[in-house]
Amino acid sequence: MSDHDPFNEPETAHVRARKLMTEEFFWDCVDEQAPFGSDEGSDAYYEWRDWREENPDQPLMVCLDWILDGQSEQYNASLYTDERIAQDLADPSSAFLADHWDIDTLDITILATALGQLLDEGTIDADAKPLAIVAIERQLRRSSDPRRQQILNAARRVVDNA
């Protein structure tokens, strides 16, 4: 994979990513609320790049399934129902893959990995988009912060159009 730094040099990101990711927060690598600004989001992007270098011909779903410990089919819309969100807030140990991840870290990792493919390759594989949407929707339902919701809604628009 070519050596590039899309956060300090956005022109090194794929042109399609630059076209879809118009808001400045997508390119902010220090804003904790931005997709790549937290340690988790930044780490996920660079882990994606390492994974892609080792797996150049594999679809994104293989990477996401690896992150999800082989349980990608269970990372679905059932995780962001009102009842499930309330359950996970009341008892975080009951959350999906709680033995490996906390909810926020998992969702941020999934979203940053999917957006990472867009940054590098100009697309998000169609079969991986539903997982990115689960991450976004779950985070939208867990956050009451207007700025966080703005960022997540923009991420949803990007995923839908990628």
C-alpha positions in Angstrom: 0.0 0.0 0.0 1.3 3.4 -0.8 2.7 5.4 2.1 0.3 8.3 2.7 -1.0 10.5 5.5 -4.6 11.4 4.6 -5.0 13.5 7.8 -2.1 15.8 7.3 -2.2 15.5 3.5 -5.8 15.0 2.5 -4.8 15.1 -1.1 -3.2 11.6 -0.6 -6.6 10.1 0.2 -8.6 8.6 -2.6 -10.3 11.3 -4.7 -13.8 9.7 -4.1 -13.2 9.9 -0.3 -12.4 13.6 -0.6 -15.5 14.1 -2.6 -17.8 12.3 -0.1 -16.1 13.4 3.1 -16.5 17.1 2.8 -16.7 18.1 6.4 -13.4 19.0 8.1 -14.0 16.7 11.1 -13.5 13.7 8.8 -9.9 14.8 8.4 -9.3 15.7 12.0 -7.0 13.2 13.7 -7.2 14.8 17.1 -10.9 15.5 17.6 -12.1 12.7 19.9 -15.6 12.8 18.4 -14.4 12.5 14.8 -14.2 9.0 13.2 -10.4 9.0 13.2 -9.7 11.5 16.1 -9.9 9.1 19.0 -7.1 6.6 19.7 -9.6 3.9 18.8 -10.5 5.4 15.4 -6.9 6.2 14.6 -5.7 2.8 15.6 -8.5 1.1 13.6 -7.5 3.0 10.5 -3.8 2.0 10.7 -4.7 -1.5 11.6 -6.9 -1.6 8.5 -3.9 -0.5 6.4 -1.7 -3.2 8.0 -4.4 -5.8 7.4 -4.9 -4.7 3.8 -1.2 -4.9 3.1 -1.2 -8.5 4.3 -4.6 -9.3 2.6 -4.6 -7.3 -0.6 -7.3 -9.4 -2.4 -9.7 -10.0 0.6 -13.0 -8.2 0.9 -13.5 -5.8 3.8 -16.0 -8.3 5.4 -13.1 -10.6 6.1 -11.4 -7.9 8.1 -14.6 -6.9 9.9 -15.4 -10.6 10.7 -11.9 -10.9 12.1 -12.5 -7.8 14.3 -15.8 -9.3 15.4 -14.2 -12.6 16.3 -16.1 -14.5 13.6 -19.5 -13.2 14.7 -20.2 -10.6 12.1 -23.7 -12.0 11.4 -24.7 -11.1 15.0 -23.5 -7.5 14.6 -26.9 -6.4 13.2 -29.8 -4.0 13.7 -30.9 -5.9 16.8 -28.0 -4.2 18.6 -29.6 -0.8 18.3 -33.2 -1.3 19.3 -34.3 0.8 22.2 -34.6 -2.2 24.4 -31.1 -3.4 23.6 -29.6 0.0 24.1 -31.3 0.3 27.5 -30.1 -3.2 28.4 -26.5 -2.5 27.4 -26.5 0.8 29.3 -27.8 -0.9 32.4 -25.4 -3.8 32.2 -22.4 -3.2 29.9 -21.2 -6.8 30.5 -24.3 -8.0 28.5 -23.2 -6.1 25.4 -22.3 -7.9 22.2 -18.7 -9.2 22.5 -18.4 -7.4 25.9 -15.7 -9.9 26.9 -13.5 -8.4 24.1 -14.7 -4.9 23.5 -16.6 -2.1 25.2 -19.5 -0.9 23.0 -18.0 2.5 22.0 -14.6 1.0 21.1 -16.2 -1.7 19.0 -18.4 0.7 17.1 -15.7 3.2 16.5 -13.4 0.4 15.3 -16.0 -0.9 12.8 -16.8 2.6 11.5 -13.2 3.7 11.2 -12.2 0.5 9.4 -15.0 0.9 6.8 -14.2 4.6 6.3 -10.6 3.6 6.1 -11.4 1.5 3.0 -13.0 4.6 1.5 -9.9 6.7 2.3 -7.6 4.3 0.6 -9.6 2.6 -2.1 -12.5 5.0 -2.8 -15.2 2.6 -1.8 -16.8 0.7 1.0 -17.7 -2.9 0.0 -21.5 -3.2 -0.2 -21.7 -6.2 2.1 -19.7 -4.3 4.8 -21.9 -1.2 4.8 -24.6 -2.7 7.0 -22.0 -3.2 9.7 -20.9 0.4 9.5 -24.5 1.4 9.7 -25.0 -0.7 12.9 -22.0 1.1 14.4 -23.4 4.5 13.4 -27.0 3.8 14.5 -26.0 2.4 17.8 -23.8 5.4 18.6 -26.5 7.8 17.5 -28.9 6.2 20.0 -26.3 6.2 22.7 -25.4 9.9 22.3 -27.4 13.0 23.1 -24.5 15.3 22.1 -25.6 17.4 19.1 -22.1 17.7 17.6 -21.6 13.9 18.0 -24.9 13.3 16.3 -24.0 15.7 13.5 -20.7 13.8 12.9 -22.5 10.4 13.0 -25.2 11.6 10.6 -22.5 12.8 8.2 -20.8 9.4 8.5 -24.1 7.8 7.6 -24.5 9.9 4.5 -20.9 9.0 3.5 -21.4 5.3 4.1 -24.7 5.3 2.1 -23.1 7.1 -0.8 -19.7 5.3 -0.8 
